[in-house]
Every structure is written in structure tokens, then in C-alpha cells.
Amino acid sequence: MAIAETLPKNWHLEEEGVSYHGFIDQEYPRVVYSYDGGNLLVRINRVQEPNKFGGWGYLVWTAGEHSEELGIVEEFDDAKQLALEFMREYGTD
């Protein structure tokens, strides 16, 4: 599940895992990246979105000194790419 590419400078994989809930037969991947330069995390979580993607998607969002929702996408690989794009751009201003 880890991103095959090298993470941008000052970014690190903080947490990666999958929870399984048997009652509804769903897996919930979660990934958290942290930034060395401050209080900032980029998170990927599986979420239920009833009006999109047949009810499920991957939410990419940031928390900490810069909080925003980066988007909801259908595929986990797309979520990782969205997170990578943010990490590459953050701090380059």
C-alpha cells in the first residue's frame, strides 16, 4: 500500500494500515504523512459518500497548521497521487 515513489523532502510516512469491519464487510485503509517543518499532516481515509462512486471513496485532507480537504477520489492510487501533489507543492512558495 505504500507509495512506491520517494516522498518529497521533509515528508515522512507516519502511519499506514487497514482496519476491517466484518459487520459491513469493509476495509478502511488509512495513511498519514507528516511534515518535519511544522505541525502538518496529510491523511488518506476511506469514507462513505452516498452520492459518489457507488457510496465509497478516499478522502485526502490535511490537518494542523494548514487544514483543508484536498478531494475525494474513487481509487486509492489516485488518493496517494493527490497527497503526493500537495506534498510536492507545500513549502515551495
N, C-alpha and C positions, 0 to 999 in steps of 0.2 A: 504494500500500500504506500510505501514511502516514495517521495518524489525522486525520480532517477537522476534528475539534474542536480548540480551543485546549487545550494541555496546562495542567494546574494550575500555579500559581505555584511557581517554583524547580525545575521539571522541564523537561528538555530531551531531544530526540532525539539520542542518542549515535551510533547505528549502525542502518542499515536496509539489507537486501539479501536476495538469493535465491541460493542455491547450487543447481546442478543436477548430479545424478549420473546419467549416461547408462546405466551398467551396470544399475541397477534402475529407471531412468526415473522418478525422483522429484525434485521441487523441495523445497528446505528453506529456507523463509522464516525470517529472524531479525530481531528488532527489539530494541534496547537503549535504555532511557531512564535518565538519570542525575539525581540529586538534588543541588542546589547545597549544601545544608546539611550534607553529610557523605559518608561512604563508603557509598552505597547505589545499587544498580542494579535495575531491573525488566527482566526478559528474557522474550521470547517465542520459542520454538523449536518446530519441527515434530519430533515424536518418534514412534517406533513403539511402539504399545501393543497387543499381540496380542489382548487380551481386550476391547478397547473400540473402538468406531467403525470397525469393519472393519480394524483394525490401525494406524490413524494418528490422531493428534490434535495439538493445540497445547498445549504446556506453558507455563504462566505462572508465573514464580518470581522471587524476589528474592535478591540476593546483596549481601554487605557487612555493615554493622552490624546489619541486620535480615534474616535469611535464613529463608525459608520457601517452600514450594510453595503457590501460590495456587490451582492447579487445572489440570486437563486438560479441554479442550473440543474439540468436533468442528470448529467453524468458526473461521477466522482472525478474522473480525469480532467474534465472541464473546470471543476471546482478547484483542483490543485493548480491548474494553469492561471485561473483568476487570482488566486492567492499569490502565485509567483509574480504576476504582473504588478500587483500592488507592492510587493516587497522590493522589486527591482526599481520602481519609481520612488519609493519612500526615501527621503533623505537626499535625493539628488537635485533638489531645487536650488 
